[in-house]
């Protein structure tokens, strides 16, 4: 590992002032569960680490009129154990509880889970691919069992976050700060595709910090679930995951949100699946229709075609569980 300097600023403004304007030169350290692995594997070599985990502005879960405000440096274990989260937005607790192991959740932060880098083995082993500034995606014709089937190209990575699909289904927004200026964006617009920038996964600029996630309370009459399929039963990334939330009145779906993980380079909003549910009763027919609609347009690679029926089945099962 290359030498680096370390700083522990006392305020968010001071932290932002140390970031600079070039990606890769400075890295933010919160939980470190992904960052330190990247450094040990020589994926990145920041000249400075700026610790932000201790900053009060970035911690805690606060209730407001419209829902909850969660600091980006809040530990996942605190999200899982929070009575307010379990009562007002249980979908987030379900998803956060699926992240890693208890030991990882004791260190990892909610903001870090949203900002983690892809797990593609070509990227993690430093192949000169699109993610490293090259001009080829080795997974396209190589080992691609776990890669994207939807909205992929030129890179076929999948986004590894469990909490992102749940938060998008909940209609969350994020606050981003430069220390002196703030902006708020819907979480669904926080992530970017490889077509927009093959080297990045989100809109954060080098001098910006993700500070807070604002989550509206689930509407009355809503039901939600998070389902995750993995190679093994625990401590693994999703082959496919789905965060589903529906609002039901008089037995009919008024609104539906279906967001997939593990199948696209970003958390994928399955708009066709949502349309297949709206105005219908939750039953085997509508669940099957949603499952089929979720994988419309899928373009599997040579070794991951299994993800198409798997995703279809997971969406169907999630909707049936809500019924």
Secondary structure, DSSP 8 states (H G I E B T S, - for coil): ----EEE--SSHHHHHHTS-SSTTTEEEESS-TTHHHHHHTTS---SEEEE-TT-GGG--EEE-SSEEEEETT-BHHHHHH-HHHHHH-HHHHHHHTTSS-HHHHTT-BHHHHHH-----HHHHTT-SSGGGT-S--GGGTS--TTS--BS--S-------SHHHHHHHTT-EEEEE-SS-EEEEEGGGTB--TTT-TT-SB---TT-EEEEEEEE---TTEEEEEEEE-SSSSS---SEEEEEEEEEETTEEEEEEEEEESSBSS-EE-HHHHHHHTTSBSSHHHHHHHHHHHTTT----TT-THHHHHHHHHHHHHHHHH-
